């Protein structure tokens, strides 16, 4: 599933600039998603490659509560 399926419709309802942070994995996004984000005032930032071992605890501690 790409961001444009769920996240983009929600983010369009919000005012101002938005930011989405994603893993640097080609299957998580596409050129179409990046274009739609740009048109919708959404900045799509990619985490550095090979950083999941550092950010894994963040996933568990912060995102688990969401």
QUINORSUL-V483100 format. One record per run of one state. SS is the DSSP state (helix for helix, strand for strand, loop for the rest). FROM is the first residue (numbers start at 1). LEN is the number of residues. If there is no record, write none. Layout:
SS&FROM&LEN + SS&FROM&LEN
This chain:
loop&1&2 + helix&3&10 + loop&13&5 + strand&18&5 + loop&23&3 + helix&26&3 + loop&29&2 + helix&31&9 + loop&40&2 + strand&42&5 + loop&47&5 + helix&52&10 + loop&62&1 + helix&63&3 + loop&66&1
